[in-house]
């Protein structure tokens, strides 16, 4: 079921007790020029996703002292802000590696993992403080959400030129053998950024 006008505020104060900088990032990014957000609820899980603009990305990370080369690198990508809430009585597994990003023509869209970003930042000699801030604003690669828990953060993909969809899979149960929960967000569109070396 798709929900209109979903807001991360509906998660309440509990949402970001584990990842406080994620909350800060989401609040900053949504206060001005807010991106349209799609939200869904199914089988006790609420899921939301929105696409960030290059302007939002620059405003947020420049305010936190990121070097210009790092901001340009981020502007050349597509950031998706995601929120999840588990209202089920069992564990829901957040594992972005199980998600599939596909263009309207059926082409796969590549997600850039946290490990890849670590390597990129090292190559660009980005300060450790900036790397840590960036890491805290990304979704974890794997996390078990207990009943009542929420998580939020960003996923980064290579920006496709056409609209795309996200097929989201959540495993459930302590052993991941519970029923799968699936969502599909369609007709998402990334801004077409300036390549990182062109500014």
C-alpha positions as CSV (number, residue, x, y, z in Angstrom):
1,X,0.0,0.0,0.0
2,X,1.4,3.4,-1.0
3,X,1.0,6.3,1.5
4,X,0.8,9.9,0.5
5,X,2.5,12.7,2.3
6,X,4.7,10.5,4.4
7,X,7.2,12.2,6.6
8,X,10.2,11.0,8.6
9,X,8.7,12.9,11.5
10,X,6.1,10.2,11.8
11,X,8.8,7.9,13.0
12,X,9.1,10.0,16.2
13,X,12.1,10.8,18.4
14,X,12.9,7.1,18.6
15,X,13.8,7.0,14.9
16,X,17.4,8.1,15.2
17,X,18.6,7.3,18.6
18,X,21.3,5.0,17.1
19,X,22.2,7.2,14.2
20,X,21.9,10.8,15.4
21,X,23.8,12.3,12.4
22,X,21.4,10.7,10.0
23,X,18.6,12.5,11.7
24,X,20.5,15.8,11.4
25,X,21.2,15.1,7.7
26,X,17.6,14.2,6.9
27,X,16.3,17.3,8.7
28,X,18.6,19.6,6.8
29,X,17.9,18.0,3.5
30,X,14.2,18.2,3.9
31,X,13.8,21.7,5.4
32,X,14.4,23.4,2.0
33,X,13.7,22.3,-1.5
34,X,12.3,19.1,-0.2
35,X,12.3,16.3,-2.7
36,X,9.1,14.4,-3.4
37,X,8.9,11.4,-1.2
38,X,7.2,8.0,-1.9
39,X,6.1,6.0,1.1
40,X,4.6,2.5,1.4
41,X,3.3,0.3,4.1
42,X,3.0,-3.5,3.9
43,X,3.0,-6.4,6.4
44,X,4.0,-4.2,9.3
45,X,6.9,-2.4,7.5
46,X,6.8,1.2,6.5
47,X,9.3,2.2,3.7
48,X,10.0,5.6,2.2
49,X,12.3,6.8,-0.5
50,X,13.1,10.2,-2.1
51,X,15.7,11.5,-4.5
52,X,18.1,14.3,-3.4
53,X,19.1,17.1,-5.8
54,X,22.7,18.2,-6.3
55,X,21.8,21.5,-4.6
56,X,20.6,19.7,-1.5
57,X,23.7,17.5,-1.5
58,X,26.0,20.6,-1.7
59,X,24.2,22.5,0.9
60,X,24.3,19.7,3.4
61,X,27.9,18.5,3.0
62,X,29.5,22.0,2.5
63,X,27.9,23.1,5.8
64,X,29.8,20.2,7.4
65,X,33.1,21.3,6.1
66,X,33.5,18.7,3.3
67,X,36.3,19.5,0.9
68,X,35.2,20.8,-2.5
69,X,36.5,17.7,-4.3
70,X,34.4,15.5,-2.1
71,X,31.3,17.6,-2.7
72,X,31.8,17.5,-6.5
73,X,32.2,13.7,-6.3
74,X,28.8,13.4,-4.4
75,X,27.1,15.9,-6.8
76,X,28.1,13.6,-9.7
77,X,26.1,10.8,-8.2
78,X,22.5,10.3,-7.2
79,X,21.6,10.1,-3.5
80,X,18.4,8.4,-2.3
81,X,17.1,9.0,1.2
82,X,15.4,6.0,2.7
83,X,13.4,5.4,5.9
84,X,12.2,2.1,7.4
85,X,10.1,1.3,10.4
86,X,9.5,-2.2,11.7
87,X,6.0,-2.6,13.4
88,X,6.1,-6.4,13.1
89,X,6.6,-8.8,16.0
90,X,9.7,-10.3,14.4
91,X,13.0,-9.1,13.0
92,X,13.2,-7.3,9.7
93,X,16.6,-7.3,8.0
94,X,17.8,-4.1,6.3
95,X,20.3,-5.3,3.6
96,X,20.5,-2.9,0.6
97,X,22.5,-5.5,-1.3
98,X,19.2,-7.3,-1.8
99,X,17.7,-4.3,-3.5
100,X,17.5,-4.0,-7.3
101,X,17.6,-0.7,-9.2
102,X,16.4,-0.9,-12.8
103,X,15.8,1.7,-15.5
104,X,12.5,1.9,-17.5
105,X,14.4,0.2,-20.3
106,X,15.3,-2.7,-18.0
107,X,19.0,-1.8,-17.4
108,X,20.5,-2.3,-14.0
109,X,21.6,0.7,-12.1
110,X,24.7,0.3,-10.0
111,X,24.6,1.0,-6.3
112,X,27.9,2.3,-4.7
113,X,28.6,0.4,-1.5
114,X,30.0,1.9,1.7
115,X,33.2,-0.1,1.0
116,X,33.6,1.5,-2.4
117,X,33.1,5.0,-0.9
118,X,35.8,4.2,1.7
119,X,38.2,3.4,-1.1
120,X,37.2,6.6,-3.1
121,X,37.7,8.8,0.0
122,X,41.1,7.3,0.7
123,X,42.2,7.8,-2.9
124,X,41.1,11.5,-2.7
125,X,42.7,11.9,0.7
126,X,39.5,13.1,2.2
127,X,39.9,13.9,6.0
128,X,38.8,11.2,8.4
129,X,36.3,13.4,10.0
130,X,34.5,14.0,6.7
131,X,34.6,10.3,6.0
132,X,33.0,9.5,9.3
133,X,30.3,12.1,8.8
134,X,29.5,10.6,5.4
135,X,29.5,7.1,6.7
136,X,27.0,8.0,9.5
137,X,24.6,9.4,6.9
138,X,24.5,6.2,4.8
139,X,22.3,3.2,5.3
140,X,24.2,0.3,6.9
141,X,25.0,-2.6,4.7
142,X,23.3,-4.9,7.1
143,X,21.2,-4.3,10.2
144,X,18.5,-6.3,12.1
145,X,15.5,-4.1,13.0
146,X,13.7,-5.3,16.1
147,X,10.0,-4.6,16.8
148,X,9.4,-0.9,16.9
149,X,12.9,0.1,15.6
150,X,13.5,2.4,12.7
151,X,16.4,3.3,10.5
152,X,17.1,6.0,8.0
153,X,19.9,7.2,5.7
154,X,21.2,7.5,2.2
155,X,22.0,5.1,-0.6
156,X,24.1,6.3,-3.5
157,X,23.7,5.1,-7.1
158,X,25.2,6.0,-10.5
159,X,22.6,8.4,-11.9
160,X,20.7,6.9,-14.8
161,X,19.5,9.3,-17.5
162,X,16.0,7.8,-17.5
163,X,13.5,7.1,-14.8
164,X,14.1,4.0,-12.7
165,X,12.5,1.8,-10.1
166,X,13.7,0.2,-6.9
167,X,12.7,-3.4,-6.0
168,X,13.2,-3.6,-2.2
169,X,13.4,-6.9,-0.4
170,X,13.4,-7.4,3.4
171,X,14.1,-10.7,4.9
172,X,12.4,-11.4,8.2
173,X,12.9,-13.6,11.3
174,X,16.0,-14.1,13.4
175,X,17.3,-16.7,10.9
176,X,16.0,-14.8,7.8
177,X,13.6,-17.7,7.1
178,X,10.4,-15.7,7.7
179,X,8.2,-14.4,4.9
180,X,9.9,-11.9,2.5
181,X,8.5,-8.4,2.4
182,X,8.8,-6.6,-0.9
183,X,8.2,-3.0,-2.1
184,X,8.6,-1.4,-5.5
185,X,9.1,2.3,-5.9
186,X,8.7,3.4,-9.5
187,X,9.2,6.4,-11.7
188,X,12.1,7.8,-9.7
189,X,14.3,10.4,-11.5
190,X,17.8,11.6,-10.7
191,X,18.9,15.0,-11.6
192,X,21.6,15.0,-14.3
193,X,24.6,16.3,-12.5
194,X,27.8,18.0,-13.8
195,X,30.6,15.5,-13.9
196,X,32.8,15.8,-10.8
197,X,35.8,17.2,-12.7
198,X,33.9,19.8,-14.7
199,X,33.4,22.5,-12.0
